[in-house]
Amino acid sequence: MQRFASWLHDGPRWRRAGILIGLGALAGLGQAPLGVWWIAIAALSVLLSVYAMAPNAGRAFGTAWAFGLGYFALTLRWIIEPFLVDAASTGWMAPFAIALMASGAALFWGAAAWIASKLKSGAFGLAMTLTLAEAARSLILTGFPWALIGHIWVDTPLAQAAAYVGPHGLTFLTLVLAFTIAAVAARRWLALLGPALTVLGWIMLNPGAAPNHDGPLVRLVQPNVPQNEKWDPDRRQFYFDRMLAMTGDGDRPDLIVWPETAIPTLLDFAQSQLDLVSEAAGGVPLITGINRSNGLRYHNSFILLGQGGVIDRIYDKAHLAPFGEYIPFGEWLDRFGIHGLAASTGGGFSPGGVQPLVEIPGIGPARALICYEGIFAEEVGHDERPRLMVLITNDAWFGTAAGPYQHLAQAQLRAIEQGVPMVRVANTGISAMIDAQGRITAQIPLGQASALDVRLPPATAQPLYARYGDIPVILLAILSLAATSWRRRRIS
């Protein structure tokens, strides 16, 4: 590994950049839908080895930035999909969007390498600064914790560790494992302890198959409306009638859930439609997404509909998607026809404030989440412990490749972290019932119009992560970085 690192640093810049971008893309293969975590670990171990041979902080920055560029270009490739819904108007933005997102996210990794180099903390120091960089990426500029390094474990038993350490703890463990492999490659055999502990954790944390439950019966309704037809006046009634038909079929459930903006009419003018929905539900509580106005403000909302078309509760989305539901300086940019992709005006949507849990009759309190909100582990928790989480989304924006699968994987982690089952209903898929161990007990595949009745699994005891959040892992990474930097400086 050291010979390879030396060869890479001694070679021309174009060769070094190309190989590092390729290695970063290989690391991205660990994310859903492929989930080949062993390739990701191997690529990350190469990054740590190459970084350790960087002659200065500038070269260290470039090494991690190029690797990150390849990683994010692959994992965030779905970013282009929203721009292709109306390709004639916004298609030209797609290549700029992926280039800016990938290069911008990679700056966090480059900065991590520069800091680690300045602290003279070695490859282990980079593992710690990368952990902190991923935490910072989750928070800065409203945050974007998509394709975090630790997400590679979602479909493995090690994902259960998220109940104790959360998403950044998974990243911490991933990078420590990559460091141990790099150390073994350098014939530091004591580092084999890391892989051995990983195997042990794999065995101990394996939750096994999801058992059957006799909880409340929930009906997931997935209409499969293509994004380019969602607001088409000639197609609205067709899809609305489809949802009504699926809502009223079969045995009587305890709860019915429709996806985000399932009713394509502003709530202010939708009472006749709500009456039809309530009639189809036959008195069963029904959750659906709809847009509504509040004076001059517009909200992307989640409503709980009771008997007779009466709205029992409204939840307004609190964490909006930048450049989708709103755009910075939107009112000024609207003069030039520039607005968020999911907004009709530059003003876009307004966020809701802090809101209580939604009490569902016969089931209990639910944590309401709309689309993008489900990716923020630190925001999902609530002072009052819910019986379930309900996430409604319109993943038609994400296309049919990586985006919907990565979004689903993050929902699985939220269930593990909170120890609470999640009902996830998407317009085009993937709709699923997720138990408190993150296991999918039933699902409707991507691109399929269907309704699914499934039992709600029980919640578990409140996990450590739900109590203490990210602070323990962040402190551990900082202390570990300080300790290794102090030790290496003392030796040198």
N, C-alpha and C positions, 0 to 999 in steps of 0.2 A: 504494500500500500504506500509506503514511504517513497519507493522508487517511482511509482505512478505519480504521486504528488509532486515530486521533484521534476519529473519529465513535463508535467503539465505547466508548472510555474516557469520553467526554463524555455518553454515554447512560445510561439507567436501569440499575440493577444487574441486574434480571431479564432485560433484553435482552442485556446483556453475557454473563451466565451461559449463557443459552440458545444463543447463537451459538457460544460457546467449546465448550460440550458437543457441539454439532453438528459443529464442526470436528474435535474429538477423535475422534468416531465416524468421520468421513471418513478420518482418519489410520489408524484401525483396519482399514480396507478393504485395507490393504497386507498384512495377515496372511493366512495360509492360511484357508479354501480359495480366496478370491478372488484374492489376490496382486496387486492393482492398486497396485503400488509408486509409480507416478507421482502418484496421488492422495494417497498418504501423504506423499510429499515436498512436494507443494504445500501440504498442510495444515500440515505442520511449519514450512514457511517463513513461513506466515501467523502461526503462534504466535510465532516469533522476532520478527517485525515488531511484533506487538501488544505483546509483552513489552517491547520496546525503548522503547515510549511510555508504559509504566506510570509514574505519578507518584511512587510510593514502593514500599518493599519489601512492604508488606501487599498492595497491589494486584497486584504481581508474583506473589506467592504465590497469590492468588485466581485470577489468569489461568491459570497453569500447572496448578493443581489442577482447575479446571473443565474444561480441555482434557483432562487426564488422566482425569477422571471419565468423559467421553464415550468416550475411547479404551478404557479397561479395561471399561466396561460392555458395549461391543460385542465386544471380543476375548475376554473371559472369560465370555461368555454361556453357555457349556457348563457352568459351575459349577452351574447349577440342576439338571442332568440326574441326578446321583446322588441328589438328594433326591426325585425323582419316581419312582424305582424302586419304592419303597413309599410312594406318595403319601399314603395314608391316615394313615401314622404320621409321616412326615417332610416331606411336601409343603409344610406351612406354613412351613418354614424356608427354602425356595428364594428368595423375594424378599429376605429378610434376608441370605442368603449372598451374592448378587450385589451387593447394595448395600454390604455391609461390605467385600467383596473389592475392588470398584471404587474406593470412596472411600478405602480404606486404601492401595492401591497408588498412587493419585493423590497421596497425601501425599508420596511420594518426589519427584514432579515439582514439587509446590508448594514443598517445601524447597529443591530445586535452584534454583528461580527466586528465592526469598528470599535465598539465599546469594549468587547472582550479582548481585542488586541491591545487597546490602550491600557487595560488593566493587567495585561500579561497573564491572563488566567488560563490559557491553553484551550484544548478542545473541550474539556469539561466545562470551562467557563462559557464557551460558546453555547453549549447545551443549556446552560442556565439563562444566558441572555436571550436566546431564542424563545425559551419558555416565557420570559417576561415580555418579549416583543409580541408574541401571540396574544398575551393578555392585554397589552396596550392596543393592539389592532382591534380587539373586541370592544374597546371603549372610546377611542379617539374619533372625533367627528361623527358622533352618534354610534360608532362602532360597526364592525362588519366581521363577526366571528364565523365566517363561512370557510369550510375546508381547513379547519384547525388541524394541526399535525396529529393530535390525539384522536381525531375522528376515524382514523384507520381501523380502530378496534371495535367499531359498532356491532358488527356481526360476529364477534368472537366472545368467549367467556370473559376476557379481560375488560370488556365494556362495563362489567359489574363494579369495577373499581371506581367508576364515576359516582357511585352512591357515597363514597368516602371522600374522594378528592376532586370531583367535578371534571369539566373538560380540560382545564389547564393542568390538573394533576395527571390526566392521561397524556397530555403533551410532555410533561416533565418525565414521566415513566418511559415514554417512547424515546426521548432523546438520551436518557441515561442508558437505555438498552442499546441504542445506536453507538454511544460512546464505548460501551463495554465490548461491542463487536470490533470497533476500530482498535481498541486496546489489545484484544486477542490477536488481531491481524499483525500487531506490532510485537507479538510474543510476550505479552504481559498476561500470563496465564491466570493470575488471580481474578482477572476480569470475567472469567467464565462463570463466576458466581452470579452475575447479572442475568444471563440467559437461563441459568438453573432456577433462579427465583421466578423468572417469567413463566417457565413451564409449571412450577409449583402453583403459582397464582392462577394459571389457566385451569388446572385441575380443581383447585379449591373453590374458585369463583363460578365454575360452570353451573348455571341454574337448572340445566336439564330442559326437557320439553315443557311447554306451557300446559298446565292441567286444565281440565274442564271446570267451569264455574256455573253457579246457579244464580248469579246476580241479575239485576234488572236487564231487560231486553232492549237493546238500542238498534234502531234502523238507520243505516248509513245510506244516503241517497246521492249517487254520483251521476249527474245528467250527461256528462261528456260533451260540453258545448265548446266548439273551437273558438279561440279568442277572436278571430276575424268575423265571427257570426254572433258574438255575445250581445252586442248592442245593435244588431241589424233589425230594424223594425219589421222586416218581412219574415224573420225567423224567431222572434221572441216568443210568440204565442206557441209555436211548435215545441220549443224546449220547456216552456212553462207547463204545457199540458203533459209532457213526458214526466216531469217531476211530480205533478199531481197524481198521475196514474201509478207511479212507483210508490208514492206515499200511502195510497189507500189499499194497496195489495196485501194479501196474506193476513196472518194473525195480528192481533193488536199488540204493539210493543209498548214499552214504558216511556220511550223518548224517540223522537225522530230528528235527524240532523241533516240540514241542507248545507251546501258550501257557501263560501264567500260570494257576496253580491249575486246570490242565486235569483233574487227578484230584481230584474233590470229596470225598475221604476223607482224614482225617489220616494222615500217613505211618506212624504207629505201627500202624495197622490196615489198611494197604493192600497187604500183600504178595501176596495173591491177585490183586489187580488188576495189580500190577507184573509178576507172572508172565505174565498175559495180554498185557500191553503188550510185554514182551520177546519172547514167542512171535510176536506180530504183526510185530514189527520184524525177525525172522529173523536175529538176531545183529548187526544194525546198531546202533551207538551211538545212543541216543535221549535227548533233553533234554526235560524237562517241568517244569511248575510244580506245586507241592503244598505244603500247609501241614503243619508238623510241630511236635511239642512237644519241649522240652528241660527236663525237670523241670517247674517251674511257669512256664516261659517258652514262648511260642509264636512261631514264625518263618514268614514267607512265603518259601518256599524254591524253589530251582532244583536239580534233580538230574540227573546224568548216569547213565543206566541202561545196564548192560552185559548180557552174555549171562546167561541163567538168572535174570533178575530181580534181579541183584546191582547194588547202587548203588555206582558207582565214585567219584563225587564229589558233595558237597552244598555249595551256596552259599546262604547266608542273606542276604536283602535287608538292606542296611546303612543306606540312607537311606529311612526310612519317610515316608509321606504323612500330615502332621498332619490331624487331624479325619477321616481316612479309616481308616488302619490303627492309629492311636492318637489319644488326645485328652489334652491337658494336664490334670493332676489327675484322670486317668481313673478310678482306683480309687475316689476319693471321689465322683465324679459318677455312677459306676455304681449307686450307691445310689438314684439318682433315675431310673434307666433311660436315662441318657445315655451313649452310647459311640460310637466311630468307626463310620462307615458300613460299612466292610469288616471290622469286628471284632464278635464276638458278646458281648464283655464289655468293661467299662470299662478293664481292664488293657491290652487290645489286643495288638498284636504287639510283640516285642522286636527291636531291630536286631542284625544280625550284626556281628562285628568286622572288622578288616582281614584279607582273605582272598587267597590266591594265585590265579593264573590257573587255569582249568580245562583240563586237558590232554585233548584229544579224540583218540582213537586214529586214526591215519591222516591227520589234518588238522593238528594242532598246538595251541598254547595259545590259549585263548579268554578274552576279558573278559566275564564274566557280568553282565548287567544285568536288573533286574526293574522294568518299568513306569516309575514316577516317577524312578528313578535315571538314566534316559537324558536327562533335561533339564539335568543339571548338568555343564557342560563342564569345570569345574575338577576334578571328581571322577572323570571317566571315564579319565583317563590312568593309567598303571601303570608301575612301575619296570622291569618286564620287558615288552618289546614283544610284543603278541599277534599271531597270524595273522589273527584275526577277532574281532568283537564279536558276541555273541548277546543280543538283547533280547527277552524274553518279556513279554507284557502282556495285560491284560484291558480293552480300550478300550470294552467294553459300558457301563461306567460313564459314558463321555463322551457318550453319545447318538450321533446320526447326522449332526450338523451340523458345527460348526467343530472340536470337540475332537479327534476322531481325525486330522483332516488337520493340525492344528497340532502334534500329538504326533509324527506321521510326519515333518513338516518338521524338527523338532529332531533326530530320529535322523539325517536326511541331513546336518545340520551336524556332528554328532559324527563321522561317517565322514570328512568333509573335514578336520576339525581334527586327527584322529589319523592320517589317511592309511591307514585300515584299513577293509576292507569290513564291513558289518553285516548279519547275518541277523536280521530282525525278524518275529516271529510274534505275531499278536494273535488273541484269541478270536473277535471279530466283525469284525475288519479294522481297519486295512489291513495285511495281511502283505506283506512285500517283501524282496527282495534288493537291497541298496544297495552300490554299489561305492565305492572309496576316494576318488572325486571327488564323492560324494553323489548320483550318478545312480541312479535306480531301474531295474534291469535286467529285473525281472519282479515282478509283484504280484498278489495276490488282492484284488479290490475289497471295499469295505465291505459287510457284510451278506450275504456269500456263503459257503456251506459248500463247501470245496474243499481239495484237496491240490495242491501245485505243486512240480515238480522243477526245480531251477535250479542252474547252475554257480556256484561260489564265485569271485568275482573276486580278483585278486592285491592285496596291499598295496603301497603306494608307499614311497619313502624317507620317513623320519620328518620331518614338517613342522616348521617353526619353532615353531608354536603348541604342538605336542606337547612340545617341548623347554623352552620358556620360559614358557608359560602367559600369564596376563593382566597380569603385572607391567609389561612394556614399554608397553602401551597405557594402563594406569592412570597410570604416571609421565608419559607424554606429555600426557595430559589435564590432570594437575595442573600441569605446567610451562607448558602453553599457557594455562591459566587464570591462573596467576601473571603471565605475561608480558603478557597483554592487560590485566589489571587494573592492573599497574604502568604500562603505556603510556598507558592512558586517564586515570589519575590524574595522570600527569605533564603530559599535554596540557591537562587541565582546571585 
